[in-house]
Amino acid sequence: MITLNNRAFKLPNSSPSLIGQVVENQLVPYDDRRTIKLNPEFNKRAKVLVWVKDIVDAHLLHIQGSGIIKFQSGVYKRIGYAGNNGRSFRGIGSILLSKGLITESQASMPEIAKWLKANTHLSSKLLDQNPRYIFFRWTGKDGPIGAFDIPLIPGRSLAIDPKYIPFGAPIWLETKGPDQENINRLVVALDTGAAIKGPVRGDYFWGKGEDAFYKAGRMKSKGRYFIFLPKNTTIK
């Protein structure tokens, strides 16, 4: 896997980062999700960390970027983001909506996961329509590791678009949870994600477990925030 150094090629800062591979002396796009999954030779190129039972749970792990693996022995081990294949992200919710398989009222992540698990004969092909693939590593840390390379804290960490907000910035957040509970608190910009794009866009970290998943998967609230910066600091 090759990551193009935009600065070395004097590309504009706004240029997207390019990830590819060298084939016959040419830099070409890296394999998409379907190719990685179906290529029997890929195991020789990338070390398999773990196999999981459910393809839907595996895909949710790819969307979240980190999680906890429970082994048959009862041992738990935390896994985290190590990189991606450079392909564009396409959300499974938009895929299902475009095909008329779910309605807008069913577009929350818990409902989407429920639909996929109830329609296993369709799930694999539908999930393959998201070409982005996430690679993982064992973190050995207590908590998921954000893009700022420190563990995220439930209720205090926010994923942002680093083009507009610097990592580590303290932010006063005013919004509502999925059950219309008020969220007015100080959070810190510690992570980012493929779907977090724009100046007023954030992903609130609820934590781990089924309750957190149910909260996070239903949250789609409007709100506002205030960024705390040192005096005379500007964001371009």
C-alpha positions, -999 to +999 in steps of 0.1 A: +000+000+000+014+034-011+003+067+003+010+097-020+029+125-002+009+155-015+034+180-001+063+164-019+044+167-052+035+203-043-002+196-045-027+220-029-036+214+007-072+208-004-062+178-025-075+145-012-050+120+001-043+093-024-037+056-015-028+031-041-005+003-051+022-002-077+014-025-106+038-028-135+056+004-124+023+024-122+005+037-092-030+025-094-060+025-070-058+000-041-081-030-042-118-023-033-137-042-006-151-069-028-117-077-044-100-079-010-128-102+003-128-126-027-091-127-035-077-159-021-042-145-024-049-115-002-041-134+030-005-136+019-004-098+016-021-089+048-020-106+082-055-118+093-060-107+130-093-124+137-123-140+120-157-130+133-190-149+130-213-122+115-205-102+084-229-074+096-210-071+129-178-070+109-191-042+087-202-022+117-167-025+130-154-011+097-179+018+100-169+025+137-132+020+131-126+003+164-143-022+188-139-051+212-135-087+200-149-114+223-132-147+217-149-181+223-127-185+255-144-154+269-114-132+266-119-097+253-094-078+231-096-043+218-090-037+181-085-003+164-081+015+131-048+010+112-056+024+078-079+022+048-077+013+011-083+049-001-116+041-017-146+064-013-170+056+016-206+047+007-229+043+037-250+011+038-280+033+048-279+052+015-274+020-004-306+005+011-326+037+007-316+040-030-329+005-037-361+011-018-353-017+007-359+005+038-377+038+044-364+070+059-378+060+093-357+028+092-324+046+084-309+045+119-280+021+124-298-002+148-327-006+123-302-011+094-283-038+113-316-055+122-327-055+085-293-068+073-294-097+098-329-106+088-320-106+051-287-125+051-292-136+015-288-100+004-265-086+030-231-096+015-237-081-020-252-050-005-223-045+019-198-049-009-212-018-026-192+002-001-158+000-017-139+013+013-121-013+034-106-006+069-075-024+082-071-030+119-045-035+146-046-047+182-043-016+202-034-028+237-050+004+250-079+009+274-105+025+251-107+032+213-079+052+199-089+084+180-071+102+152-053+122+178-037+089+190-052+090+225-081+069+239-116+084+235-136+092+265-174+085+264-194+117+264-163+139+262-149+131+227-160+144+194-151+134+158-147+164+136-135+175+101-098+185+107-100+208+077-121+231+099-113+222+135-078+213+149-074+181+168-072+187+205-094+218+204-118+221+234-154+226+222-186+236+240-213+215+225-250+222+225-273+196+210-298+169+219-295+131+221-317+107+201-343+107+229-343+145+230-322+147+261-301+179+263-264+176+257-247+208+269-211+201+278-174+205+271-160+180+246-126+177+228-119+171+191-101+138+192-112+119+161-125+121+125-142+099+100-151+095+063-186+107+069-176+137+091-173+164+065-180+201+068-174+230+093-205+222+116-204+185+117-196+162+146-199+126+158-204+124+195-188+094+212-213+075+234-190+047+245-191+010+242-219-017+245-254-022+232-268+009+249-242+031+234-247+016+200-284+021+202-279+058+212-252+065+186-271+047+158-302+068+162-285+102+168-290+127+140-295+160+158-290+196+149-269+217+173-241+242+176-207+245+192-182+270+203-145+264+197-120+275+224-087+288+209-058+308+222-060+345+214-047+356+180-053+321+166-070+317+132-084+287+114-080+286+077 
